[in-house]
Amino acid sequence: MSSYRILIVDDEPIIRLGLQRTIPWEKYQIEKVEIACDGLDAIRKIDGLGGIDLVLSDVRMPNMDGLQLASYLHKNHPQTKTMLISGYDEFAYAKKAIQSGVKDYLLKPVDINELESKVNSLVKELEAEQHVKNKTRQKEIRNIIFQQIYHFPEETISVNRYPDIKIYPFISTLKYDKKINQLSEQGLTFFNQQWKDTINQATEMLGFDAVSIFVHRNQLLTCLIQPIDSQTNPIEVAELITHKHSFSFIWSDSVINVTDLKAKYNQLKTIHNYLPLIREQDVIFSNYQMDRSDMQAYPYEIERELIETLFRRKPLQHNQVEKWITTLFDYFRRHSFLLQEVQDVCNHMLKVIMKEYEALLGEISVKLDCHFLNDVDLFLYNSYSSIQYLFEQDLELIMKKLAHHKLEKADWLIKQAERYINEYFRTTIKVQEVADVINVSSNYFSTLFKQKTGENFNEYVNKLRVEEAKSLLINTPFKVSEISNQVGFQEYKYFVSVFKKFSGLTPTNYRKLTAIE
């Protein structure tokens, strides 16, 4: 409830002091009663106070009378309510007083009951005006906050109108809840309104006006509006609210100017990445920095195990995949991975799996609508468990797709071998080397390779080398002997023999023929 100040102006000390001390001003929410001996004295005190709410003044006074004072206040302090005490009871006087902005006047001798009644009416008028002013101010502050978040044109509301605005922003969010996220649009609207009401009621009980905006379906940005004369530390408010509600909170580390909200909001969003690492009782602030001693190394060994599980082991068992997923997410927890880091690893692993899928089955990845082949909404899926849930769905989709294909272990081995050969055929690659890569004996590999490709190992490698040599002969000025070395032949004569076998021409004649064309 607001409190007000009144100034009593009269040139007679007895009347001044009598009005100051005999009336129970506190009954009418007036906490401070000032006195002045004439209009000039009143102006000095009002200007020194930066304005005053009510003035009760006699009319007849030396230096400056009550009407002159009322006229000054009407022009320079229009928010001040002025009431005059006069011995005149004439229409012309009343008209002049009204023109000077006088709200009411009393005839002498003053009836105390009447005076109290009129003061009470003026206080109620002040309250009504203050209520409208507060509503207007809050609405405009809300608009300024919206401008900062949604980049509305600056001309809508100028922040210069409220240079004193200090706010304390924070984000409340819920851990992913499958039931909540399955609500209808109407149900979600109702739930979000309850959420907003819960936060606003909590801040109101602590004496703050607040503006709350859903910046995401799972993020409520609340800005506490810091009263100019407030002694409450909003950071203490953070701890009080955190321990009373089940939301996760990200708090600003300081009170800020409303014009700095955009930068602070971006900082709050960044800290959202750390939520899985924070214990339920912790208060996390925007200047939070985590000391992670361990390097967040990519889990290559776990990835290799997944590929083995999906493509090499027969039959494919769901419990093997579930065990692997548990191992992966235990790794994330143990090494304090941030949300974005978890998403990046899952995204990379899905791409590796799809590459294997395409190489083996010749199908393109877009046929599988996997979560992690797109960006996952980390503001919604904001915990390890919720991201694990999505990753399990992706792998389940892949497993169902693989179940429709008769995939032999031998097929997978040869695809792996072909990929390796295509990368290293320019070197002195040997059968044993490739056999070691796919973890089989050289004899078994040679037999299997011939069976699956229709060519023996040397024929396959030499064909790749000849095709590469053709390209170099056409597109580069290198000597034939240099090209021989570049494509993996150690002996020039052998290169010429192999080239002629596959193309029907020597390398030199091939270059001449293609040059003429």
JOURZI-V547106 format. One line per field, one symbol per residue. phi: phi as a letter, one per 20 degrees, with the letter a starting at -180 (. if undefined). psi: psi as a letter, one per 30 degrees, with the letter a starting at -180 (. if undefined). Layout:
phi->???
psi->???
This chain:
phi->.fccccdddbedgffgffffdeeffffdmdecddcbeaffffffffffemobeccdcfeebfmbefffffffffedcfffedcddbeeccfffffffffenfeabdefffegfffffffgfffffffffffffffffffffgffffgfedlfgfffbefffcfefdccebddbdfgcgfffdffgfffffffffgffffffffffendfbddcfeafcbdeddfeffgdfdfegffggfffgedcefeccdfeafcfffefgfffffffffggegfeefgefdddfefcdedfefeffeffffffffgffddecffdffffffffffffffgffdlffgfffffffffffffffffgffedmdefffdeegeeceefffeedbgffffgffffffffffffffededeffffffffffffffecffdefcgfgfgffemcfffffgfffffedncegffffffffffffgffffdceffffffgffeoeedfffgffffffedncfgffffffffff
psi->klllkkkkjkfjeeeeeeeeffkieffggjfkjlllfaeeeeeeeeeefgllekkjklejllekaeeeeeeeeeefiffkkkklklfkikeeeeeeeefggkellkkkkkjeeeeeeeeeeeeeeeeeeeeeeeeeeeeeeeeeeeeeeghlkffekkfffifgjkljklkklkkkjeeefglleeeeeeeeeeeeeeeeeeeefggkkkkkkjflfgjjkkjkjjkegkfkjffeeeeeeefflglkkjkkflklkffgeeeeeeeeeefeffeffklefkkklfgkkkjjekkikkieeeeeeeeeeefekklkkefeeeeeeeeefeeeeeghkleeeeeeeeeeeeeeeeeeeeeefgkkfffkikegflkkjffeigleeeeeeeeeeeeeeeeeeeffkjjleeeeeeeeeeeeefegffaikleeeeeeeghlleeeeeeeeeeffgkleeeeeeeeeeeeeeeeeeflgkleeeeeeeggkfkeeeeeeeeeeffflleeeeeeefee.
